[in-house]
Amino acid sequence: MSVTSNETAPAASEAPGGSRDLRLEGVTKSFATFTAVDNLDLVVPQGEFFALLGPSGCGKTTTLRMVAGLDQPTKGRIMLGGVDVANVKAYKRPVNTVFQSYALFPHLTIYENVAFGLRRRGVKDYKQQVDDMLALVELTGQGHKKPTQLSGGQQQRVALGRALINKPEVLLLDEPLGALDLKLRRQMQIELKRIQVEVGLTFVHVTHDQEEAMTMADTIAVMNKGVIEQMGAPAELYENPRTTFVANFLGQSNLIAADVAGIDGDRLVVDIQGTKISANRARASVETGRVWVGVRPEKVFIAEVSEERDDDINTLPGGVVSDVSFVGVSTQYLVAMPWRQELMVFEQNTGRRAPFKIGDEVDLAWARDHAFLLDATQDALAGVMRPEDQE
């Protein structure tokens, strides 16, 4: 990770009422041929772990760079503690940025790397602060080593400590875990959240990794083409997406074309290829016409063909298993339906029964509380991850 230099940054003046929220008001960033960020309004509450999530080119990193002062907005205000910092130079903002590359000083020890900002500002009594920071990032006893003597995860902790010791009001993290292997990345997700809770600072984390955002963030803003598609708590976005882009990008979804057949109290009756199912109105973005019925693969039950039906369970008959993948904790099925659509089912490997085989005839079912309805004018493939989106 590398850190923008703002060791001399003064604290911003206090906003009325003591609020230190980060606010973006009508922020736009236009380049010659395209608009990277389009009229963005955003509030990041003080002390929150906030994630900007989206594919490559969605505008999330440009947004982060404007907050950091590395890019200038074309228009709009960036408010921190009631002060517009949009035209304040990067080194004068109470903000630090941590990038994917470490960029530690190779000729300095770990202790000297962490102390660098304080020494540059002329702080004399910095030893205890450095010792406390090394303890916070769990590098006590490593201060005498050089960066090349540490693992990638340890070097990342050094860069994080070097940023935090300057006591920024906002710490910006731009894909900070991207250079780590999967196992270490997951460990560092837990560590980053622990550190954020302990220091109580505002963290703004940019990532294309859905699991990373959901593991750490209090609030996620899903970005697409320079705008926010949906924002909320991780569980809310996952369970109740409002667009096909969010449904597909944040996890995986089955989206099935259907028609609304009627309203029955708090339920919508929906017709899928002649089979009636129901869904809660509270989870419907539209209540008439053509819709996408959405259901997450892990919410779908796969079962042998049966004539029995439960009123609270939606059942689609006529499926044939077309693919079986064992992935350890679960078995993932593709089931071909009569209308030539393959639906995904993730079944936990409890050992309760033998897995289905390719060619088995099955029914698919899910609780009506687990379905969501989206406007069918939206692209069903929006947000589906491609290899280039994961770079």
N, C-alpha and C positions, 0 to 999 in steps of 0.2 A: 504494500500500500504506500502511496505517496501522500503527502500532506501539503495543502496550500499554506503559504507562509503568511500568517497574520499575527505573529507573536506580539506586535505592538498594538493590536486592535483594542480600542477603548470600548467600554460597555456603552450600549445605547441608552438614551435617557428613558426614564420610566414612563410608560403609557398611563393615561388616566385609569384609575382603578387598580393599578398594579399589574395589568395584563402584560404578559410577555409572549403572547401568541405570535406565530409567524403567519402573515396574511399575504396572499397574492390576489390583487384586484385588477381584473381585466388585462392580465399580462399576455402579451403577444410577442412572438419572435418570428420575424419574417426574413427570409433570405431572398436572393435574386429570383429564384425560380419556384420557391415553395414556402409555405408557412409551417414552421416546426411546432409552434405552440400557438393556439388560437383562442384568444380572449378567455384566459384561464382564471377562474375564481377558486380560491382554495384557502382553507383555514387549518393550520396545524396547531392544536392546543399545546401550551407550554408543558413540557415534561412527558410528552407522548412519543412512543415509537411509531413512526408513520412510514408507510411504504408506498412508493410510486412503482407500480407494476405494469409491465407492458412489453411488447415485442420490440425488436430492434427498429429504430426509426420512428417510434411513437411519440417522441418529444420529452420523455422522462429525464434523460441526461441533460438536454438543453434547459429544462426547467431547473434542475439542480445547479447547473453552471450559472444561471442567472441569479439564483439565490446566493451563490458563492461570490458573485462579482466577477466571474471569469467571462461571462457574456453579458451584453447590455440588452435589455428588452427594447423592442421596437416601440412599444407603448405599454402603459399600465404601471401599477405601483407594487412595490415589495415592502411590506410593512413588518417591522420587528419592534415590538414594544411601543407601537404607536408612531414610530419614526420611519419615514420612507427612505430606504437605503438603496433604491434602484440606481442612484447616481453616485453612491459612495464607493470608493476604491476597495478592492478586495481585502487588502491588508488592514483596512480601517474598520472592517465589519467584525462583530463578535461571533464569527463563524469559522469553523475549520472543516476541511474536506479530506476525506480518506478515500483514496482510489484503489484500484485492483493491484497496481504495481507497488512494491514496497518502498523503493527509493530511499532507503536508509543510508546514512553516511557510512561507507564501508570502513573508513579509517578511524572512526570513533567507536568507543565501547557502547554497549547497550545503555549503561548509565548515562553516558555523555549524549547519546541520541535523545533520550527522554528529557534530559535537562536542557537541551539546546535552546528551546524557546525562552525559558526563564533566564538563562545566562545572557541571551541576546538582548533581553529587556533590562538587563542590569540588576536582576534580583540576586541579592547576596545570600540570603538564608534559604537556599533551595534544597538542601540535602534531605530534610524530612519529607518535603513534598515529593521528591523523586522516589525515595524509599516507599512512601505510601502508594505511589502510582505503580511501582513495580509489584507491590503486593496485590493491588487491585487487579492487574492483568496477569497475576500468578506467575511472575518472573523473579520472585525473590531469590537471591543467590546467583542470578545470571548476569548481574550488572557488569561484571568484569570482562565478559565475552564480547567478541566482535560479531556483527550480523551474520557473517558467513559460517559461524559456528552453530547457528540456530537452525531449526527446521522452519519450513514455510509458515506453519501456524504460529510458531514463536515469533518470527519476524513480523507477522501481522499484528501480534499483540504489542510489540514494541512501537509500531507505527500508530496503533490506537492510543497507547499511553502517551506518546509524543503529542498527539492531538489533544487529548483530554486534559493534560497538565496545564494547558493554556486557559482552561475553564471557559470554553466558548459557550454562548447561549444556545447555539444550534450546532450539532455535529452532522455533517452531510456525508453519507456513505454511498459511493458509486460502484456498484458491483464488487464489494470488498472481498467476497469469498470466491470469486470466479476462478482464481488461480490454484485453489486447493482441490485435493481429491475428495471424492464423495463422502467418505467416512469422516475425514477431518472437517469438511464443510459443515456436516451436521453437528459435530461437536462444537464448532465455533458459533453456530446459530444459537445454541443454548448459552454459550459464554457471552456473546454480544448482548443478548436480552438480559442476562444477569447483571452485566456491567451497567447497562442503561438504567435498570431499576435501582441499582445501588447509588449511582451518581445523580439520578433524577434529572438529567438533561434531555432536551428535545433532540431526538434522532430522526433524520429523514433519510430513508434508505431506498436507493434505486436498484431495481433488479428485474430480470426477465423470468426468474425462477419462482414459480407459484408456491412451491413448498417452503422455500426460504421466506417469502413474504408472510405466509400464513403462520409459520412457526414463531416468528418474532414480533410482528406488527400488532399494535392495538387497533389501528385503522389502515385500510388499504384503499388507495385510489387506483383504479384500473384505467390506464390511458390507452388511447387508440387514435392515431392520426391527429395528434395535437390537442385532443380534448379528453376530458374524463368521462368515460362511459358510465361508471357507477362507483360510488364510494361508500364505505361502511366497515363494520367489523368483519373479520375473516369469515366467521360462521354465517353471517347474514348474506354476504356476497355469494358464498358457496351454495347455501341452501335455497336462496331466493334471487337468482340472477334476473336482471331486468332486460337484458339484451342477449342475442345469440353470441355476440363476441365474448361477453363475460362468462356465459355458460360454457363455452368451448375453451376459453383461455385459462380460466381458473378451474383446473381439473378437466374431466371429460364428461360429456353428456350424450345421451340418446335424444335426438330431436325427431319427433314423429309427426308427419303432416296429418291434420285432423280438421274437423268442422265442429263448431259449437252447435249442439242440437237443442239446448234449452237451459233454463236456470231452475234449480230445485233448492230453494232456501239459500243456505250458505255454500251450495255446491253448483258447479257447472257440469252439465252432461255433455260429453264430447263423443263424436263418432270417428273411430279409426277403422277405415276399410270395412264398415258394417258392424263393428263391435263397439258397443257403448261402454264408456268408462266415465269416471267422475273425478273432479279435482276441486280443491278448495278455492273459492272466489278470491280469498285473501292472497293467493299465490298466482293470480292471473293478471297479466299486463293488459289483456284485452278480454272482452266477454262476448264478442259476436264474430261471426264470419270464420275465415280460415285462420288456423293457429298452428303453432308448433307445440306439441306436448313434450315437455322435457322431463327426463328422469335420469338420475345419476346411476352408473352401472352397478355400484355397490348396494343400491336400494332395490335392485331387481332380483326377484327370486326365480330360480330355474327349477322346474319340477316335471315329473312324468305327466303325460297327458291324463287329465281327469275331467269328469263331468261335474264335480263339486265346485261351487262358487260361493265366496264369502262376500256379503254386501259391501264391506269396508275395504275389500281388496279388488283392485283392477286386474283383470286377467286377459291376456292376448293369447289365443290358441294358434296352433298350426306352425309352430317353430321347428326348425331342424338345425341341430348343432353343426356348424360349418368349420369351426376352428376351436382348438383347446390348447391353452398355454399354461403350464405350471410355473408359477413365479415365487414359490416358497410359501409366503403367508397366505396366498390366495391362488385360486385357479381362475383364469380369465377365459371366458367363452365368447365366441361370436355365434349368433343365432340368426339364421336366414328366415325371414318372415315371408308369407305368401305374396306380398306386394314387392318382393325383391329388394328389401332393405335388410341389412345386417345390423342387429342390435347387440350392444356389449353388456355382459354380465360379469361382475367380479364376485366370486363366492369365496368366503373365508375357508381355509383348509382346517376344519375342525375334526376331520376324521369321522364325522357322523355318518357318511355314506360314501360309496365309491363314486368317483367322478364320472360325468357323462362322457360319451365318446362321439367322435365325428359321425354324423348320420342319425343319431338318436332323435326321435320326435319328442318335443317338449312343449310345455306351456310356460309363458313368462307372466309374472305377476308383481305388483307393488302396491303398497298402501296408498290410498288416495291423498293422504297428507304429504306424500313425498313427490308428487308431480307439480310442475310449474308450467304455466302457459305463456307463450310469447307470440308476438305479432308475426304472422307468416310472411309478411312482406320483407322481413329481415333475412339476410343471407344465412342459410343453415350452416355454411362452412366458415363463417366469420370467426376469427380467433383460433382456428385450428392451427396448432403449432407445426411449422415447417422447419427443416434443418437450419436455414439461414436465420430464423427468428431466435435461435438458441445461441448465436455467436456473441 
